[in-house]
Amino acid sequence: MEIGLTHYLVVSALLFSLGVFGIVTRKNSILVLMGLELILNSANLNFIAFSKFKGLNIEGHIATLFVIVLAAAEVAVALAIILNIYQNYHHIDVDEINKLKE
């Protein structure tokens, strides 16, 4: 049995579903960030799979590198915000963060 494009797309769909589930159901902002990373990794898997099976040459790899750089920057900024929230409020519960408006 040869692994084809469909197998990659199924794994990517599972990663995306787990990421959305993690974002929707979690209150801890670190776990929400982990769900977002799962979604970005599913997009990376799609880029690489289509690059390999549809003959897009190097464009899929370049897009994947761009998404990895974007995810690293997003994590750096988000963790700085989360650390600032923890210093001020001593928790990282997403439902309680709406107090920042006051």
C-alpha positions as CSV (number, residue, x, y, z in Angstrom):
1,M,0.0,0.0,0.0
2,E,1.4,3.3,-1.1
3,I,0.9,6.5,0.9
4,G,-0.9,9.0,-1.3
5,L,-2.2,12.6,-1.1
6,T,-5.4,11.4,0.5
7,H,-3.5,10.0,3.5
8,Y,-1.8,13.3,4.1
9,L,-5.0,15.2,3.8
10,V,-6.7,13.0,6.3
11,V,-3.9,13.5,8.8
12,S,-4.0,17.2,8.2
13,A,-7.8,17.3,8.7
14,L,-7.4,15.4,12.0
15,L,-4.7,17.9,13.1
16,F,-6.9,20.8,12.2
17,S,-9.9,19.3,14.0
18,L,-7.9,18.7,17.2
19,G,-6.6,22.3,17.0
20,V,-10.1,23.7,16.6
21,F,-11.3,21.5,19.5
22,G,-8.4,22.7,21.6
23,I,-9.2,26.4,20.9
24,V,-12.9,26.1,21.5
25,T,-12.9,24.0,24.7
26,R,-9.9,25.2,26.7
27,K,-9.8,28.2,29.1
28,N,-6.1,28.1,29.6
29,S,-4.4,30.5,27.1
30,I,-1.3,28.3,26.8
31,L,-3.5,25.4,25.6
32,V,-5.3,27.7,23.2
33,L,-1.9,28.6,21.7
34,M,-1.1,24.9,21.4
35,G,-4.4,24.4,19.5
36,L,-3.4,27.3,17.2
37,E,-0.1,25.7,16.5
38,L,-1.8,22.4,15.6
39,I,-3.9,24.3,13.0
40,L,-0.8,26.0,11.6
41,N,1.0,22.6,11.4
42,S,-2.0,21.1,9.5
43,A,-1.6,23.9,7.0
44,N,2.1,23.1,6.7
45,L,1.3,19.5,6.0
46,N,-1.1,20.5,3.3
47,F,1.6,22.8,1.6
48,I,4.2,20.0,1.6
49,A,1.7,17.3,0.5
50,F,0.5,19.4,-2.5
51,S,4.0,20.4,-3.3
52,K,5.0,16.7,-3.5
53,F,2.0,15.2,-5.3
54,K,0.9,18.1,-7.5
55,G,4.4,19.1,-8.8
56,L,4.5,22.6,-7.3
57,N,8.3,22.3,-7.0
58,I,9.6,24.6,-4.3
59,E,6.6,26.9,-3.7
60,G,5.1,24.6,-1.0
61,H,8.4,24.5,0.9
62,I,8.7,28.3,0.8
63,A,5.1,28.7,2.0
64,T,5.8,26.2,4.8
65,L,8.9,28.1,5.9
66,F,6.9,31.3,5.9
67,V,4.2,29.7,8.1
68,I,6.9,28.4,10.5
69,V,8.4,31.9,10.8
70,L,5.0,33.4,11.3
71,A,4.2,30.8,14.0
72,A,7.4,31.5,15.9
73,A,6.7,35.2,15.9
74,E,3.1,34.6,17.0
75,V,4.3,32.4,19.9
76,A,6.9,35.0,21.0
77,V,4.4,37.8,21.1
78,A,1.6,35.7,22.6
79,L,3.8,34.3,25.4
80,A,4.9,37.9,26.2
81,I,1.3,38.9,26.5
82,I,0.4,35.9,28.6
83,L,3.3,36.5,31.0
84,N,2.2,40.2,31.3
85,I,-1.3,39.0,32.1
86,Y,0.0,36.5,34.7
87,Q,2.1,39.2,36.4
88,N,-0.9,41.5,36.7
89,Y,-3.8,39.1,37.5
90,H,-2.0,35.9,38.7
91,H,-3.9,33.6,36.3
92,I,-4.1,32.9,32.6
93,D,-7.8,32.0,32.3
94,V,-9.1,33.2,28.9
95,D,-12.6,34.0,30.3
96,E,-11.1,36.4,32.9
97,I,-8.9,38.3,30.5
98,N,-11.8,40.6,29.5
99,K,-11.0,42.7,32.6
100,L,-8.1,44.2,30.6
101,K,-10.6,46.6,29.0
102,E,-11.1,48.4,32.4
